[in-house]
C-alpha cells in the first residue's frame, strides 16, 4: 500500500468495547468518520457544514482485534481516487504497537442543493493535489 498523507490518533473509549474487550466492529466506521473529518479539515479551507458530502460507500476489512489495553489507535488516510463528483479515501487502522487492525475505503459524493451529485469544486481538486501530489 502506498504512503499515507495524513494520520490522526483516536483514544479507545470504554463504550467502544464489546463483551470480549475488543473494539466493536461498528465502532471502526466511527473511527474512519473521525479521521475523515480531520483529513478534510486539514486539506480544505471550506468548513465542514459547507462541504455537502454524503457517504455513498463504506468498506472495512478486519485483520486484528483492538482491545482497551491497545492504548489508542492511529488512523491513516489518503485520497485514493477523485471522480467528477466523488472522492474515495483509503484508511489503515493501526494499534499503538503498529499492527494494522483494519483497512477501509469510503466514497463520498458531493451533492448540490437539489440533492443530486454535483462536480467537486476546482479549489477542492487543487487542494487535494497539493496535499497529495502522488495521487494519479
C-alpha positions as CSV (number, residue, x, y, z in Angstrom):
1,X,0.0,0.0,0.0
2,X,1.3,3.5,-0.8
3,X,2.2,6.0,1.8
4,X,-0.5,7.9,3.6
5,X,-0.6,11.7,3.6
6,X,-2.4,12.0,6.9
7,X,-2.6,10.3,10.3
8,X,-4.5,11.0,13.4
9,X,-4.7,9.4,16.8
10,X,-8.0,8.4,18.5
11,X,-8.4,7.2,22.1
12,X,-10.2,4.0,22.8
13,X,-13.3,4.7,24.8
14,X,-14.8,2.2,27.2
15,X,-18.1,2.4,25.3
16,X,-16.2,1.2,22.1
17,X,-15.7,-2.2,23.6
18,X,-17.7,-5.4,23.2
19,X,-18.1,-8.1,25.9
20,X,-14.7,-9.7,24.8
21,X,-12.8,-6.4,25.4
22,X,-12.5,-5.9,21.7
23,X,-13.4,-2.7,19.9
24,X,-16.8,-3.5,18.4
25,X,-16.8,-3.8,14.6
26,X,-19.3,-1.0,14.2
27,X,-17.0,1.4,16.0
28,X,-14.4,1.2,13.3
29,X,-16.8,3.1,11.0
30,X,-16.9,5.9,13.6
31,X,-13.1,5.9,13.8
32,X,-13.0,6.3,10.0
33,X,-15.6,9.1,10.2
34,X,-13.5,11.0,12.8
35,X,-10.3,10.6,10.7
36,X,-12.1,11.6,7.5
37,X,-13.4,14.8,9.1
38,X,-9.9,15.7,10.4
39,X,-8.4,14.9,7.0
40,X,-10.9,17.1,5.2
41,X,-10.4,19.9,7.8
42,X,-6.7,19.7,7.1
43,X,-6.9,19.7,3.3
44,X,-9.9,22.0,2.6
45,X,-10.4,25.6,3.8
46,X,-14.1,25.0,3.4
47,X,-15.9,24.5,6.8
48,X,-17.4,21.1,7.3
49,X,-21.0,22.3,7.1
50,X,-20.4,23.7,3.7
51,X,-18.8,20.6,2.1
52,X,-22.1,18.9,1.2
53,X,-20.7,15.3,1.1
54,X,-22.8,12.2,1.6
55,X,-21.3,8.8,2.3
56,X,-22.0,6.6,-0.7
57,X,-19.9,3.5,0.1
58,X,-18.1,2.1,3.1
59,X,-15.8,-1.0,3.1
60,X,-13.9,-2.4,6.0
61,X,-11.6,-5.4,6.2
62,X,-10.8,-6.5,9.8
63,X,-7.4,-8.0,10.4
64,X,-6.6,-8.0,14.1
65,X,-8.5,-7.1,17.2
66,X,-8.1,-3.9,19.1
67,X,-8.5,-4.0,22.9
68,X,-8.7,-1.3,25.5
69,X,-5.1,-2.1,26.5
70,X,-4.0,-1.3,23.0
71,X,-3.6,2.3,24.1
72,X,-5.4,4.1,21.3
73,X,-5.5,3.8,17.6
74,X,-3.9,5.7,14.7
75,X,-5.9,6.1,11.6
76,X,-4.0,6.8,8.3
77,X,-5.9,8.4,5.5
78,X,-5.1,9.1,1.9
79,X,-7.1,10.1,-1.2
80,X,-7.4,7.1,-3.5
81,X,-9.5,8.5,-6.3
82,X,-11.1,11.7,-7.5
83,X,-14.2,11.2,-9.6
84,X,-16.2,14.0,-11.2
85,X,-18.4,14.4,-8.1
86,X,-16.8,11.8,-5.7
87,X,-13.8,11.5,-3.5
88,X,-12.6,8.0,-2.5
89,X,-10.4,7.8,0.6
90,X,-8.4,4.8,1.8
91,X,-7.7,4.1,5.5
92,X,-5.5,2.0,7.8
93,X,-6.5,1.5,11.4
94,X,-3.4,0.7,13.4
95,X,-3.0,-0.3,17.0
96,X,-0.3,1.5,19.1
97,X,2.1,-1.4,18.5
98,X,1.9,-0.7,14.8
99,X,-0.2,-3.7,13.8
100,X,-2.8,-2.9,11.1
101,X,-6.1,-3.9,12.6
102,X,-8.3,-2.9,9.7
103,X,-8.2,-1.4,6.2
104,X,-11.0,0.6,4.8
105,X,-12.3,2.7,2.0
106,X,-15.1,5.3,1.7
107,X,-16.6,7.1,-1.2
108,X,-18.1,10.5,-0.6
109,X,-20.3,12.2,-3.2
110,X,-20.6,15.9,-3.4
111,X,-24.3,16.9,-3.5
112,X,-25.9,20.0,-4.9
113,X,-28.7,21.9,-3.2
114,X,-31.2,19.9,-5.2
115,X,-29.9,16.6,-3.8
116,X,-28.2,15.4,-6.9
117,X,-24.4,14.7,-7.4
118,X,-22.5,17.8,-8.3
119,X,-19.0,18.2,-9.6
120,X,-16.3,18.7,-7.0
121,X,-15.2,22.3,-6.8
122,X,-12.0,23.0,-8.6
123,X,-10.5,24.5,-5.4
124,X,-11.0,21.2,-3.7
125,X,-9.3,19.3,-6.5
126,X,-6.4,21.7,-6.3
127,X,-6.2,21.4,-2.5
128,X,-6.1,17.6,-2.7
129,X,-3.5,17.6,-5.5
130,X,-1.3,20.0,-3.4
131,X,-1.7,17.9,-0.3
132,X,-1.2,14.6,-2.1
133,X,1.0,15.2,-5.2
134,X,1.4,11.5,-5.9
135,X,-2.4,11.0,-6.5
136,X,-2.8,9.8,-10.0
